[in-house]
Amino acid sequence: MRRAVVIGAGGQIGRPAVAALARDGWAVTAASRGGGRDGDWPGEVRAERLDREDDAALGALIGDGCDLVVDIVAYGARHARQLTALAGRIGSAVVVSTVSVYEDGEGRGFDTMGEPDGLPRYPVPITEDQPTVAPGEGTYSTGKAALERELLAAGDRLPTTLLRAGAVHGPHSPLPRELYFVKRNLDGRRRRVLAFRGESLFHTAAARNIAELVRLAAARPGSRVLNACDPEPPTVARIGAAIDAVMGVRTETVLLDGPAPSPAVGSSPWSVERPVVCDMSAAGRELGYRPVVSYAGSIPETVDELTRRLAGRDWREAFPSLARIYPDLFDYAAEDAWLAGRRA
C-alpha cells in the first residue's frame, strides 16, 4: 500500500487532506503538534505527534521512506531544506503555498498594500506564471516565495507540487473571515456597510477543494506550481447573502462607492479595491481537477461551527488570530455613529 505522511494534519486543510488520501487508498500517517485525530478519519489512519522544527523527529517519522509527504505548514527556505534533505526517502511531495506570493510586475503585492501607490494591479485572472515577490524572511509572502524557490530547484530529486491557496475557508479555521457576517447576524445587526459596493473579489479556497488537489497531485507526481482556489470567487456581498440565507435572516446592506471611511465601518476581511482572482485552468489540465464543493455549498458547516465556537465567549478569546489582524471588526458604536451621521 502507498504510504503518505501529512505534516500539519490537525489543521483546517490537513484534516480533509488526510481523509481524502485515506479514501483514495493511501496508508496515512497524520502528524501534528498535538497528535490528535479527526472524527472523519478512517480508523486505519495513524496519528502521531510532531514538532515541525525538530529535524530528527521529522526524519524518524519518515523512517525508511514513504511514497508521499504532504506539508501543510511548511514555511521558508529552512523547511524546504528539511524536506530536500530527505529526498532519497520521499517519493514526491505536495506543499501548500499561497497566492500572496504574486506581485503585479511593478513590485507591488500583498506586502505593499498599505503603502502609497502600493496597491497591486493583478491581471484577471492570475496565472501561475505571474511574477512573484523576491524570496526572503521578512514577511509571510517572501517566506513562502523562498520555500517555493528551494523546492522547485530540487525538483529533479524531490518532485513537488506547490499549491498556491487563496482565502482558505471551512471548519477549524484559525482565521474565519465568515465571522464578519455570522457574528453580526447572531448579534441582531440587521444593517451592514460594505466598501467598494460589496463587489470586492478575493479568491476563496475551500479546504475540501484544496484537499482534492492534494489527492490528485499525490496520484500524479511532478514538479509544478498550481493555483488552489474555488471554481469562482464570490463577491463580498454574495458571501453575506449566502450566510444570511443559511442563518435565515434578512439584512439591509449599505453600499459605499469607494473605500471604507474607517477600519471599523465597511471594511470586511475580503474588502479589496482591485480583484485578486486566480486562473484554475492549469489544475484542470494537469490533474483533472474538479472542485468538490462550491463556496455557497460549504457555508452551512462553516456557520454551524462558528456559532458553536462563539457560544458564550468573547469573539477575541474564541478567535485570537482574527482579532489580532482585524481588531475593529465589530466596533458597533463606530458603525452606528457613522450610520447616524449619514442619515442626518
Secondary structure, DSSP 8 states (H G I E B T S, - for coil): --EEEEETTTSTTHHHHHHHHHHTT-EEEEEESS----TTS-TT-EEEE--TT-HHHHHHHHTT-EEEEEESS--HHHHHHHHHHTGGGEEEEEEEEEGGGBB-SSS-BGGGTTSTT------SSB-TTS-B----SSSHHHHHHHHHHHHHHTTTTS-EEEEEE-EEESTT-SS-TTHHHHHHHHTT--EEEEGGGG---B-EEEHHHHHHHHHHHHHS--SEEEEE--SS---HHHHHHHHHHHHT---EEEE-SSS-SBTTBS--TT--SS-B-B--HHHHHHH----S--HHHHHHHHHHHHHHHHTTS-HHHH-HHHHHH-TTTT-HHHHHHHHHHHH-
